[in-house]
């Protein structure tokens, strides 16, 4: 199978065992419906990687706003004053 094969739904149904074996080997496949991309069959590693990235992003987003007010109303001035105090540029 080519690296990024494309199959109509009926053709994919008939060749599903082969398509799944190819995905297990690292190939990706697009399933079309009426000639338009409709779904994809990808290696499991791709899904696991995407989930791990999504988990990391959602974890970071959970912290969003938790430091609000920590630096006062004028963050730039506060940071500048701290840098001056510690002699950092």
CORMOWO-V491086 format. One record per pair of residues at least 24 apart in sequence whose ideal C-beta (glycine too) atoms are under 10 Angstrom apart, sorted by the first residue. I is the first residue (numbers start at 1). J is the second residue. Records with the same first field share a line. If there is no record, write none. Layout:
I=J + J
//
This chain:
1=25 + 27 + 28 + 29
2=27 + 28 + 29
3=27 + 28 + 29
4=28 + 29 + 30 + 40
5=29 + 30 + 31 + 41
6=30 + 31 + 32 + 35 + 37 + 40
7=31 + 32 + 41
8=32 + 33 + 34 + 35 + 38
9=33 + 34 + 38 + 39
12=38 + 39 + 41
16=41
//
